[in-house]
């Protein structure tokens, strides 16, 4: 466990905090997306529900040179690892849309 003895020693880094799932879902652009068995891509956008302030869909660039845009439900997020900028999805994740 880390001690909080030094002032300014990473104290402003929210990845070292106890922020919850909703906080990180709103700030996960650039995070690596994977399942327990394979890498999928990177989050390039977040879509919110109609009349809602809650994220519903992650836009993920996948494939060779990130040419494919996948839309994945946040309901499939099994774990968020902010320190590693990584999201782990259930295996297999539900694909909402696939655009090339």
Steps between C-alpha positions, in 0.01 A plus 500: 500500500622851421541757771372852446794665678625730222300808409451517126637151455240385246220637714340679204503186285140368504621154394633463856163574651190309592284653227229257392395326181276784372782752540738289291242413235466874434878539469614184323591640156833351397466198729598160360200265466540125536328183610666238720608323179588775248565865431222689319615860450489850655213718619461799265164627622222466752129516421247604760139390530217717376419749772756333724832602644617139515727335240324222307732414211876499444635577153804277450745509208611149411663301224797575279591869545179553697283507188200332664273685743328274753215613721502310829255524790639621834298212650775271368773673701621245754784711640659843469871529579574876498867462603560295185248698288326170423144368475420129522176383339304182550592228254351518244376861507171591331570691180242777448641615167799444273600768246794501265 
